């Protein structure tokens, strides 16, 4: 094994400089002569580790994701995936006493639809003993603040749970987050594979998007103000001024959150007259090119938040179907008016630049952004696969289940007619049987007949109807349903969920009369 390759590997895993220098400069690793053309005379094996007495323990290299999952106690769930089940445990709201309990505390609060679920700071244990006079006041510890190991960004915990969950748990998490009016993941990054996954199965409705970056202006906080009325502010997106929101992200850079604004048709309180979907790319868009391109293709309006305009210049040259708006902070030390003028001239963005200056307060700036959003029309196309982004619905089990569910529900045009032709054991025969059973329990039409003879007559009529039911053949749709529902495994769960979604869509168009 060439020692240069070993050195590169050591650099990749951040081994200390002294060890790298020893390997690079060691004469034992490279004994060469002019006759060997620089090739080693002998093969050398190097073992790296930590000596404990006479034993060399191997070095263990942890990725950022593995380290976080171990801290949260989710390493096993990352392999086996969390799934929905019913057990005897009760859900109680308790404060997190450690980092390991932090993740489960978040999950418990989320299942309870607690709007404080994202407040994930570990509560420090307070001693009841009064400090003695001899106890020194540790000013250094006070200035340093809490240790970084006890604080996690809420987005890291959300990302970890989505990576450790199957499709049905992801749907449940998304539902609960939506009920809490939290932004939910749209594109989920995986730090190990460097690939993101579109949460299409977890989110069945994607309408529109609005997108930016991260810097001196708190983009997420401004988005919250854009989506909130002046009378009622709500933290939809995680931002730096939220509890633990200023903690550096470990695995959630590149996650795309999504949220919705639905008007209530009140001109005095509605911010937008039409439904609006807003997506928020967390982290630097230069490091998340697939997500950036996806949002540009699926958006009607793209809002780019930047301080250094020259770094944004190359990214904005991508052809986009969306109207691109540049948002910058003139108070930032990195802001250069010359770069902004050059960008506006080259890309012809004269009317699509908004500057947050000292003379413009937050309320006026938010009003300006809301006006720009109102001027664009919502339209979205599914281009994730063309950009190399995985889609969670592309698994064979989900696609086969969708195909079977669509084959059944696609035949439903007239609900009453479908019931008559496909549900042969119900329909008119079932209604007549129900009437006979009711008459048998509470006779209304017996007249002068003997009650025993009358009930025997009803039994004979019921028997005739039962024979008609038995002689009926199973319909095509029912036969397909029985075959699929009799299968085992995850495909049956997907099939039942697809059936529910399809039937819900049909019922939204036409409700049967009661």
JOURRA-V168785 format. One record per pair of residues at least 4 apart in sequence whose C-alpha atoms are under 6 Angstrom apart, sorted by sequence separation. I is the first residue (numbers start at 1). J is the second residue. D is the distance in whole Angstrom. If there is no record, write none. Layout:
i: {I | I}
j: {J | J}
d: {D | D}
This chain:
i: {11 | 17 | 21 | 22 | 51 | 62 | 69 | 77 | 101 | 110 | 155 | 165 | 178 | 190 | 199 | 200 | 266 | 295 | 343 | 344 | 385 | 396 | 402 | 406 | 418 | 419 | 426 | 439 | 481 | 482 | 500 | 507 | 10 | 51 | 69 | 70 | 77 | 96 | 109 | 177 | 190 | 228 | 240 | 330 | 344 | 384 | 393 | 32 | 50 | 69 | 96 | 189 | 190 | 239 | 240 | 344 | 49 | 50 | 110 | 189 | 263 | 420 | 485 | 32 | 49 | 109 | 188 | 31 | 49 | 187 | 188 | 30 | 31 | 49 | 187 | 106 | 187 | 224 | 186 | 224 | 7 | 186 | 262 | 261 | 261 | 260 | 220 | 260 | 221 | 259 | 220 | 259 | 258 | 258 | 301 | 307 | 257 | 300 | 301 | 302 | 303 | 304 | 305 | 306 | 257 | 299 | 302 | 303 | 304 | 305 | 98 | 256 | 296 | 297 | 97 | 256 | 96 | 97 | 308 | 329 | 73 | 255 | 307 | 308 | 325 | 326 | 327 | 328 | 329 | 330 | 72 | 254 | 307 | 325 | 327 | 71 | 253 | 254 | 310 | 121 | 253 | 309 | 72 | 171 | 170 | 254 | 118 | 425 | 99 | 183 | 422 | 182 | 183 | 181 | 113 | 115 | 189 | 189 | 113 | 188 | 187 | 209 | 210 | 211 | 187 | 208 | 209 | 210 | 211 | 214 | 408 | 186 | 207 | 209 | 185 | 186 | 213 | 185 | 186 | 184 | 183 | 184 | 183 | 183 | 300 | 298 | 81 | 82 | 83 | 298 | 81 | 82 | 81 | 78 | 83 | 77 | 209 | 401 | 153 | 210 | 211 | 212 | 153 | 210 | 211 | 212 | 213 | 159 | 212 | 401 | 153 | 397 | 401 | 405 | 156 | 153 | 156 | 398 | 402 | 155 | 119 | 226 | 208 | 208 | 208 | 197 | 198 | 201 | 196 | 197 | 198 | 199 | 197}
j: {15 | 21 | 25 | 26 | 55 | 66 | 73 | 81 | 105 | 114 | 159 | 169 | 182 | 194 | 203 | 204 | 270 | 299 | 347 | 348 | 389 | 400 | 406 | 410 | 422 | 423 | 430 | 443 | 485 | 486 | 504 | 511 | 15 | 56 | 74 | 75 | 82 | 101 | 114 | 182 | 195 | 233 | 245 | 335 | 349 | 389 | 398 | 38 | 56 | 75 | 102 | 195 | 196 | 245 | 246 | 350 | 56 | 57 | 117 | 196 | 270 | 427 | 492 | 40 | 57 | 117 | 196 | 40 | 58 | 196 | 197 | 40 | 41 | 59 | 197 | 117 | 198 | 235 | 198 | 236 | 20 | 199 | 275 | 275 | 276 | 276 | 237 | 277 | 239 | 277 | 239 | 278 | 278 | 279 | 322 | 328 | 279 | 322 | 323 | 324 | 325 | 326 | 327 | 328 | 280 | 322 | 325 | 326 | 327 | 328 | 122 | 280 | 320 | 321 | 122 | 281 | 122 | 123 | 334 | 355 | 100 | 282 | 334 | 335 | 352 | 353 | 354 | 355 | 356 | 357 | 100 | 282 | 335 | 353 | 355 | 100 | 282 | 283 | 339 | 151 | 283 | 339 | 103 | 202 | 202 | 288 | 154 | 469 | 150 | 236 | 475 | 236 | 237 | 236 | 176 | 180 | 254 | 255 | 180 | 255 | 255 | 277 | 278 | 279 | 256 | 277 | 278 | 279 | 280 | 283 | 477 | 256 | 277 | 279 | 256 | 257 | 284 | 257 | 258 | 257 | 257 | 258 | 258 | 259 | 378 | 380 | 164 | 165 | 166 | 381 | 165 | 166 | 166 | 164 | 169 | 164 | 299 | 491 | 244 | 301 | 302 | 303 | 245 | 302 | 303 | 304 | 305 | 252 | 305 | 494 | 247 | 491 | 495 | 499 | 251 | 249 | 252 | 494 | 498 | 252 | 243 | 366 | 378 | 379 | 380 | 389 | 390 | 393 | 389 | 390 | 391 | 392 | 391}
d: {6 | 6 | 6 | 6 | 6 | 6 | 6 | 5 | 6 | 6 | 6 | 6 | 6 | 6 | 6 | 6 | 6 | 6 | 6 | 5 | 5 | 6 | 6 | 5 | 6 | 5 | 5 | 5 | 6 | 6 | 6 | 5 | 5 | 5 | 5 | 5 | 6 | 5 | 5 | 5 | 6 | 5 | 4 | 6 | 5 | 5 | 6 | 5 | 6 | 5 | 5 | 6 | 6 | 5 | 4 | 6 | 6 | 5 | 6 | 4 | 6 | 6 | 6 | 6 | 5 | 5 | 5 | 6 | 4 | 6 | 5 | 5 | 6 | 5 | 5 | 5 | 5 | 6 | 6 | 6 | 6 | 5 | 5 | 6 | 5 | 6 | 6 | 4 | 6 | 6 | 5 | 5 | 6 | 4 | 5 | 6 | 5 | 4 | 5 | 5 | 5 | 5 | 5 | 5 | 5 | 5 | 6 | 6 | 6 | 6 | 6 | 5 | 6 | 6 | 6 | 4 | 5 | 6 | 6 | 6 | 6 | 6 | 6 | 6 | 5 | 5 | 5 | 5 | 5 | 5 | 4 | 5 | 5 | 6 | 6 | 6 | 6 | 6 | 6 | 6 | 5 | 6 | 6 | 4 | 6 | 6 | 6 | 6 | 6 | 5 | 5 | 5 | 5 | 6 | 6 | 5 | 6 | 6 | 6 | 5 | 6 | 5 | 5 | 6 | 5 | 4 | 4 | 5 | 5 | 6 | 6 | 5 | 6 | 5 | 6 | 5 | 6 | 4 | 6 | 5 | 5 | 5 | 5 | 5 | 6 | 5 | 5 | 4 | 6 | 5 | 5 | 6 | 6 | 4 | 6 | 5 | 5 | 6 | 6 | 6 | 5 | 5 | 6 | 5 | 5 | 4 | 5 | 6 | 5 | 6 | 5 | 5 | 4 | 5 | 6 | 6 | 5 | 6 | 6 | 6 | 6 | 6 | 5 | 6 | 6 | 6 | 6 | 5 | 6 | 5 | 5 | 6 | 5}
